[in-house]
Amino acid sequence: MLHKRRLGQRYWQMWTAVASSSLGDGVFSVALPLLALRYTHSPLAISGIVIAGQVPVVLAALPVGTLADRLNRRRLIVAIELARFAVLATFASLVLLHRANLGLIYVAAFLLGGLNIAFDVVANACLPSLVRPKDLVRANAHILNAEMTAENLVGQALGGVAIAVSRSLPFVVDALGLAGAAALLRGAIPDNEPVRGDRSAWQDLREGLHWFAGHRLLRLLTTVIASLAFCQGLVIGLLALYGRQNLHLGSAAYGLLLAVASIGTVMGGLSASRIHDRLGSGHTLLLAGIGFGAAYPVLALTHSAAVAAGALMAQEAFVIIGNTASRSLRQRIVPAEMQGRAASANTVVILSCVPVGALLGGVVAGAMGVSAAFFAAGAVQAVLLAVTGPRLLRRIRAASATRTIRRVIDITTAALPEPAPAPAFETSQTA
């Protein structure tokens, strides 16, 4: 209760909205590929669902990030949730009427992928207005814990069971969660002062991209996280097929596997702040990258659902630990007026790597099997961390030293006595 009072009522309303929305997303993420398996068993076709959901990153994130800095963020995020509700309600109706097919599944994944990205960008831009800068790590840890617990632990378990009961039920559940989230966000997000001026949205977008590209630490941080996202893309699109072929699980058992694995989300969320306080941003990020990368070869080698659940559990814990550190670091170094554009640029770079990884994963799995794709993900991630990790640590240390010097200067300046006013004098001109 003490934490709730310190973070504030608006923050916890947003937390509840994110949890409600994420619950539906988890149901959807399990149900969609399982629904697709009724029409195809091609690894490339199944991976294509992930690709369809990630392609809108390039189309939606940057414009939405610019709008988040130019418009009222509260109205924008509520409009996005209502749009997601409309898409899900329509898709659920078509599934209920037995009008679904693989093409329609791709369309739904594409539309909801774009809207989901838009929601994440605006929510990221809103969070710093709800809590103090020193509370960002803890606030992000709670938000990410809510997202991943509701989506992966509860939502994925419900998704496997729900689609076993009815093809349309998972999508109805998702739509209801989005409707509840929209109502909560309307009262949680404060009205911001949109950026006004004579400049166009295109000029604002160019300014944000130029600032983002010129920030050395932010650029390197995004590169590191993007490389990890690429490796995750190699695997994530094949999980449903992995569950069927390697672990021999049915739909409900597959959803239960992911739900059990997502206990790691709770573990990671509870420990993220303490690990960050002990290790700092850089070492926390490297620990997370090494930890969840180690899960890939374990998954490739095992045919045991229990071992796979343990590996996925560890992976989920390290993902939330790493995301908490990277998101909090980015929010601290980005000015308030740039939060939307910086979040969107970061999102575009990182999530653009997921469909590329999913495509490569589908190709590798089709040629050499699912296990080969998992081995490839682990090997690539190890090499990328070895190359970029030391540079990231140096940049974070340099940025931390610079901020410390600036704080000392600010404190010293504030402690100095006010200068005495200059003596008044009159000037005269003589003829």
C-alpha positions as CSV (number, residue, x, y, z in Angstrom):
1,M,0.0,0.0,0.0
2,L,2.9,2.3,0.7
3,H,4.1,1.9,-2.9
4,K,0.7,2.6,-4.2
5,R,0.4,5.9,-2.3
6,R,3.9,7.0,-3.4
7,L,3.3,6.3,-7.1
8,G,-0.1,7.9,-7.1
9,Q,-3.7,7.0,-8.0
10,R,-3.3,7.9,-11.7
11,Y,-0.3,5.6,-12.1
12,W,-2.2,2.7,-10.6
13,Q,-5.2,3.4,-12.9
14,M,-2.8,3.2,-15.8
15,W,-1.3,0.0,-14.4
16,T,-4.8,-1.6,-14.2
17,A,-5.6,-0.5,-17.8
18,V,-2.3,-2.0,-19.1
19,A,-3.0,-5.2,-17.2
20,S,-6.6,-5.4,-18.7
21,S,-5.3,-4.7,-22.2
22,S,-2.4,-7.1,-21.9
23,L,-4.7,-9.9,-20.7
24,G,-6.6,-9.8,-23.9
25,D,-3.4,-9.5,-25.9
26,G,-2.1,-12.7,-24.3
27,V,-5.3,-14.6,-25.2
28,F,-5.0,-13.3,-28.8
29,S,-1.3,-14.1,-29.2
30,V,-2.0,-17.8,-28.4
31,A,-5.3,-18.2,-30.1
32,L,-4.2,-16.6,-33.5
33,P,-1.4,-19.1,-34.4
34,L,-3.5,-22.0,-33.1
35,L,-6.4,-20.9,-35.3
36,A,-4.0,-20.6,-38.2
37,L,-2.9,-24.3,-37.6
38,R,-6.4,-25.2,-38.8
39,Y,-5.5,-23.9,-42.2
40,T,-1.7,-24.7,-42.6
41,H,1.2,-26.5,-40.9
42,S,3.9,-24.7,-43.0
43,P,6.6,-23.2,-40.7
44,L,7.0,-20.2,-43.0
45,A,3.2,-19.6,-43.1
46,I,3.0,-19.7,-39.3
47,S,6.0,-17.4,-38.9
48,G,4.2,-15.1,-41.4
49,I,1.7,-14.2,-38.7
50,V,4.5,-12.7,-36.6
51,I,5.8,-10.9,-39.6
52,A,2.3,-9.5,-40.4
53,G,2.0,-8.2,-36.8
54,Q,5.5,-6.5,-36.9
55,V,5.5,-4.9,-40.3
56,P,3.2,-2.1,-39.2
57,V,6.0,-0.9,-36.9
58,V,7.6,1.0,-39.8
59,L,4.2,2.4,-40.9
60,A,2.7,3.4,-37.5
61,A,5.3,4.0,-34.8
62,L,7.0,7.2,-36.2
63,P,3.8,9.0,-37.1
64,V,2.2,8.1,-33.8
65,G,5.3,9.2,-31.8
66,T,5.1,12.6,-33.5
67,L,1.4,12.9,-32.8
68,A,2.1,12.0,-29.1
69,D,4.3,15.1,-28.9
70,R,1.8,17.3,-30.8
71,L,-1.6,16.2,-29.5
72,N,-3.4,15.5,-26.3
73,R,-2.0,12.2,-25.2
74,R,-5.0,11.2,-23.1
75,R,-7.4,11.5,-26.0
76,L,-4.9,9.8,-28.4
77,I,-4.4,6.7,-26.2
78,V,-8.1,6.3,-25.6
79,A,-8.8,6.5,-29.3
80,I,-6.2,3.8,-30.0
81,E,-7.8,1.5,-27.5
82,L,-11.3,2.0,-29.0
83,A,-9.8,1.3,-32.5
84,R,-8.3,-2.0,-31.2
85,F,-11.7,-2.9,-29.7
86,A,-13.4,-2.3,-33.0
87,V,-10.9,-4.5,-34.9
88,L,-11.2,-7.4,-32.4
89,A,-15.0,-7.2,-32.3
90,T,-15.2,-7.4,-36.1
91,F,-12.7,-10.3,-36.2
92,A,-14.5,-12.2,-33.5
93,S,-17.8,-11.9,-35.4
94,L,-16.2,-13.2,-38.6
95,V,-14.7,-16.2,-36.8
96,L,-18.0,-16.9,-35.1
97,L,-19.7,-16.9,-38.5
98,H,-17.0,-19.3,-39.9
99,R,-15.7,-16.7,-42.3
100,A,-12.1,-16.9,-41.1
101,N,-9.2,-18.0,-43.3
102,L,-5.4,-17.6,-43.3
103,G,-5.6,-14.3,-45.2
104,L,-8.0,-12.8,-42.7
105,I,-5.7,-13.9,-39.9
106,Y,-2.9,-12.0,-41.5
107,V,-5.1,-8.9,-41.9
108,A,-6.1,-9.0,-38.2
109,A,-2.4,-9.5,-37.2
110,F,-1.4,-6.5,-39.3
111,L,-4.1,-4.1,-38.1
112,L,-3.7,-5.1,-34.4
113,G,0.1,-5.0,-34.7
114,G,0.0,-1.4,-35.8
115,L,-2.5,-0.4,-33.1
116,N,-0.6,-2.3,-30.4
117,I,2.6,-0.5,-31.4
118,A,0.8,2.8,-31.3
119,F,-0.5,2.1,-27.8
120,D,3.0,1.2,-26.5
121,V,4.5,4.4,-28.0
122,V,1.9,6.7,-26.4
123,A,1.9,4.8,-23.1
124,N,5.7,5.1,-22.9
125,A,5.4,8.9,-23.5
126,C,2.7,9.2,-20.9
127,L,4.5,7.4,-18.0
128,P,7.1,10.1,-17.1
129,S,4.2,12.5,-16.5
130,L,2.7,10.2,-13.9
131,V,5.8,9.6,-11.6
132,R,8.9,11.3,-10.5
133,P,12.1,10.6,-12.4
134,K,13.6,8.7,-9.4
135,D,10.6,6.3,-9.4
136,L,10.8,5.4,-13.1
137,V,12.7,2.1,-12.6
138,R,10.1,0.9,-10.1
139,A,7.2,2.3,-12.1
140,N,8.4,0.6,-15.3
141,A,9.0,-2.7,-13.4
142,H,5.4,-2.7,-12.1
143,I,4.1,-1.8,-15.6
144,L,6.1,-4.5,-17.3
145,N,5.3,-7.0,-14.7
146,A,1.6,-6.3,-15.2
147,E,1.9,-6.5,-19.0
148,M,3.8,-9.7,-19.1
149,T,2.0,-11.5,-16.2
150,A,-1.4,-10.6,-17.6
151,E,-0.4,-11.4,-21.2
152,N,1.8,-14.4,-20.7
153,L,0.8,-16.0,-17.5
154,V,-2.9,-15.5,-17.4
155,G,-3.8,-14.5,-21.0
156,Q,-1.9,-17.3,-22.7
157,A,-3.4,-20.0,-20.4
158,L,-6.8,-18.6,-21.1
159,G,-6.1,-18.4,-24.8
160,G,-5.3,-22.1,-25.2
161,V,-8.4,-23.1,-23.2
162,A,-10.7,-20.6,-24.8
163,I,-9.9,-21.6,-28.4
164,A,-10.4,-25.2,-27.3
165,V,-14.0,-24.2,-26.2
166,S,-14.8,-21.9,-29.1
167,R,-12.9,-20.4,-32.0
168,S,-14.3,-17.0,-31.4
169,L,-14.2,-16.9,-27.6
170,P,-10.5,-15.7,-27.3
171,F,-11.1,-12.7,-29.5
172,V,-14.3,-11.7,-27.6
173,V,-12.3,-11.8,-24.3
174,D,-9.6,-9.6,-25.9
175,A,-12.2,-7.1,-27.1
176,L,-13.7,-6.8,-23.6
177,G,-10.3,-6.2,-22.0
178,L,-9.6,-3.4,-24.5
179,A,-13.0,-1.7,-23.7
180,G,-12.2,-1.7,-20.0
181,A,-8.7,-0.3,-20.6
182,A,-10.1,2.6,-22.6
183,A,-12.4,3.6,-19.7
184,L,-9.6,3.5,-17.2
185,L,-7.1,5.4,-19.3
186,R,-9.6,8.2,-19.9
187,G,-9.3,9.1,-16.2
188,A,-5.7,8.1,-15.6
189,I,-3.7,10.1,-18.2
190,P,-3.3,13.8,-17.5
191,D,-3.9,16.4,-20.2
192,N,-0.5,17.5,-21.6
193,E,0.4,20.7,-23.3
194,P,0.7,19.7,-26.9
195,V,3.6,21.2,-28.9
196,R,2.3,24.3,-30.8
197,G,4.0,26.3,-33.5
198,D,4.2,26.9,-37.2
199,R,6.2,23.8,-37.9
200,S,4.5,20.8,-39.7
201,A,4.3,17.3,-38.3
202,W,6.9,16.3,-40.9
203,Q,9.3,18.9,-39.5
204,D,8.8,17.7,-36.0
205,L,9.4,14.1,-37.1
206,R,12.6,15.0,-38.8
207,E,13.8,17.0,-35.7
208,G,13.0,14.0,-33.5
209,L,14.9,11.5,-35.8
210,H,17.9,13.9,-36.1
211,W,18.1,14.2,-32.3
212,F,17.7,10.5,-31.8
213,A,20.3,9.6,-34.4
214,G,22.7,12.1,-32.9
215,H,22.5,10.8,-29.3
216,R,25.4,8.3,-29.0
217,L,24.2,6.5,-25.9
218,L,20.6,6.2,-27.0
219,R,21.7,5.0,-30.5
220,L,23.9,2.3,-29.0
221,L,21.3,1.2,-26.5
222,T,18.7,0.8,-29.2
223,T,21.2,-1.2,-31.3
224,V,21.8,-3.6,-28.5
225,I,18.1,-4.2,-27.8
226,A,17.4,-4.5,-31.5
227,S,20.0,-7.2,-31.9
228,L,18.3,-9.1,-29.0
229,A,14.9,-8.6,-30.6
230,F,16.2,-10.1,-33.9
231,C,17.3,-13.2,-32.1
232,Q,13.9,-13.4,-30.3
233,G,12.2,-13.1,-33.7
234,L,14.1,-16.2,-34.8
235,V,12.3,-18.2,-32.1
236,I,9.0,-16.5,-31.3
237,G,7.2,-17.3,-34.6
238,L,8.0,-21.0,-34.2
239,L,6.8,-21.5,-30.7
240,A,3.4,-22.9,-31.6
241,L,5.0,-25.3,-34.1
242,Y,7.7,-26.2,-31.5
243,G,5.0,-27.1,-29.0
244,R,3.3,-29.4,-31.5
245,Q,6.3,-31.0,-33.1
246,N,9.0,-31.1,-30.5
247,L,7.0,-31.3,-27.3
248,H,3.9,-33.0,-28.7
249,L,1.4,-30.7,-26.9
250,G,-2.2,-30.0,-27.8
251,S,-3.8,-26.5,-27.8
252,A,-4.7,-26.4,-24.1
253,A,-1.4,-27.9,-23.0
254,Y,0.5,-25.5,-25.1
255,G,-1.3,-22.5,-23.6
256,L,-0.6,-24.0,-20.1
257,L,3.1,-24.4,-21.0
258,L,3.4,-20.7,-21.8
259,A,1.4,-19.8,-18.7
260,V,3.7,-21.8,-16.4
261,A,6.8,-20.4,-18.2
262,S,5.4,-16.9,-17.5
263,I,5.9,-17.3,-13.8
264,G,9.3,-16.0,-14.7
265,T,7.6,-12.7,-15.5
266,V,6.6,-12.3,-11.9
267,M,10.0,-13.3,-10.7
268,G,11.7,-10.8,-13.1
269,G,9.2,-8.0,-12.2
270,L,9.8,-8.4,-8.4
271,S,13.6,-8.5,-8.8
272,A,14.1,-5.9,-11.5
273,S,14.4,-2.9,-9.3
274,R,16.8,-4.6,-6.8
275,I,19.0,-5.9,-9.5
276,H,19.1,-2.5,-11.2
277,D,20.0,-0.8,-7.9
278,R,22.8,-3.3,-7.3
279,L,24.3,-3.6,-10.8
280,G,23.3,-0.4,-12.6
281,S,21.8,-0.1,-16.1
282,G,24.6,-1.4,-18.2
283,H,25.4,-4.6,-16.3
284,T,21.7,-5.3,-15.8
285,L,21.2,-5.2,-19.5
286,L,24.1,-7.5,-20.2
287,L,23.0,-9.9,-17.5
288,A,19.5,-10.0,-19.1
289,G,20.9,-10.6,-22.6
290,I,23.1,-13.5,-21.5
291,G,20.4,-15.0,-19.4
292,F,17.6,-15.2,-21.9
293,G,19.9,-16.0,-24.7
294,A,21.0,-19.1,-22.8
295,A,17.5,-20.5,-23.0
296,Y,17.6,-21.0,-26.8
297,P,20.0,-23.9,-26.9
298,V,18.2,-25.6,-24.0
299,L,14.9,-25.4,-25.9
300,A,16.6,-26.8,-29.0
301,L,17.9,-29.8,-27.2
302,T,14.9,-30.8,-25.0
303,H,11.8,-32.8,-25.8
304,S,10.5,-32.4,-22.2
305,A,7.7,-30.0,-21.6
306,A,9.0,-29.5,-18.0
307,V,12.5,-28.5,-19.1
308,A,11.1,-26.3,-21.9
309,A,8.9,-24.5,-19.3
310,G,11.9,-23.9,-17.1
311,A,14.0,-22.5,-19.9
312,L,11.1,-20.2,-21.0
313,M,10.5,-19.2,-17.4
314,A,14.1,-18.0,-17.1
315,Q,13.8,-16.3,-20.4
316,E,10.7,-14.4,-19.3
317,A,12.4,-13.2,-16.1
318,F,15.5,-11.9,-17.9
319,V,13.3,-10.2,-20.6
320,I,11.4,-8.1,-18.0
321,I,14.7,-7.3,-16.1
322,G,16.3,-6.1,-19.3
323,N,13.3,-4.2,-20.6
324,T,12.9,-2.4,-17.2
325,A,16.5,-1.2,-17.3
326,S,16.5,-0.1,-21.0
327,R,13.1,1.7,-20.9
328,S,14.0,3.5,-17.7
329,L,17.4,4.6,-19.0
330,R,15.8,5.9,-22.2
331,Q,13.1,7.8,-20.3
332,R,15.7,9.5,-18.1
333,I,17.9,10.7,-20.9
334,V,15.1,12.0,-23.2
335,P,13.6,15.4,-22.7
336,A,9.8,15.6,-22.0
337,E,9.0,17.2,-25.3
338,M,10.9,14.4,-27.2
339,Q,9.4,11.4,-25.3
340,G,6.9,10.4,-28.1
341,R,9.4,10.7,-30.9
342,A,12.2,9.0,-29.1
343,A,9.9,6.1,-28.0
344,S,8.7,5.7,-31.6
345,A,12.1,5.7,-33.1
346,N,13.3,3.2,-30.6
347,T,10.3,1.0,-31.3
348,V,10.8,1.2,-35.1
349,V,14.4,0.1,-34.9
350,I,13.8,-2.7,-32.3
351,L,10.6,-4.2,-33.6
352,S,11.6,-4.0,-37.2
353,C,14.2,-6.6,-36.4
354,V,11.5,-9.1,-35.2
355,P,9.9,-9.8,-38.6
356,V,13.4,-10.2,-40.1
357,G,14.3,-12.7,-37.5
358,A,10.9,-14.5,-37.8
359,L,11.4,-14.7,-41.6
360,L,14.9,-16.1,-41.2
361,G,13.7,-18.5,-38.4
362,G,11.0,-19.8,-40.7
363,V,13.5,-20.4,-43.5
364,V,16.0,-22.2,-41.2
365,A,13.2,-24.3,-39.6
366,G,11.8,-25.3,-43.0
367,A,15.3,-26.3,-44.2
368,M,16.8,-27.8,-41.1
369,G,14.1,-28.1,-38.4
370,V,12.9,-26.0,-35.5
371,S,15.8,-26.9,-33.2
372,A,18.3,-25.5,-35.8
373,A,16.6,-22.2,-35.7
374,F,16.8,-22.1,-31.9
375,F,20.5,-23.0,-32.0
376,A,21.1,-20.2,-34.5
377,A,19.3,-17.6,-32.2
378,G,21.5,-18.5,-29.2
379,A,24.7,-18.4,-31.3
380,V,23.9,-15.0,-32.9
381,Q,22.9,-13.4,-29.6
382,A,26.2,-14.5,-27.9
383,V,28.3,-12.9,-30.7
384,L,26.3,-9.7,-30.8
385,L,26.5,-9.2,-27.0
386,A,30.3,-9.8,-27.1
387,V,30.7,-7.1,-29.8
388,T,28.3,-4.4,-28.4
389,G,28.3,-5.0,-24.6
390,P,31.7,-3.4,-23.7
391,R,30.9,-0.3,-25.7
392,L,27.5,0.1,-24.0
393,L,29.1,-0.1,-20.6
394,R,31.6,2.6,-21.5
395,R,28.9,4.9,-22.8
396,I,26.6,4.5,-19.8
397,R,29.6,5.2,-17.4
398,A,30.5,8.3,-19.4
399,A,26.9,9.6,-19.4
400,S,26.5,8.9,-15.7
401,A,29.7,10.9,-15.0
402,T,28.5,13.8,-17.1
403,R,25.1,13.9,-15.2
404,T,27.0,13.8,-11.9
405,I,29.1,16.7,-12.9
406,R,26.1,18.7,-14.0
407,R,24.3,18.0,-10.7
408,V,27.3,19.2,-8.7
409,I,27.4,22.3,-10.8
410,D,23.7,22.9,-10.3
411,I,23.9,22.3,-6.6
412,T,26.9,24.6,-6.2
413,T,25.3,27.3,-8.3
414,A,22.1,27.1,-6.3
415,A,24.1,27.4,-3.0
416,L,26.0,30.6,-4.1
417,P,24.7,33.9,-2.6
418,E,22.8,36.1,-4.9
419,P,25.0,38.8,-6.5
420,A,24.6,42.2,-5.1
421,P,22.6,44.5,-7.3
422,A,24.7,46.9,-9.4
423,P,24.7,50.5,-8.1
424,A,22.2,52.7,-9.8
425,F,23.7,55.6,-11.6
426,E,22.5,58.3,-13.9
427,T,24.0,59.4,-17.1
428,S,24.0,63.0,-18.2
429,Q,24.8,64.6,-21.3
430,T,26.2,68.1,-21.4
431,A,25.7,70.3,-24.2
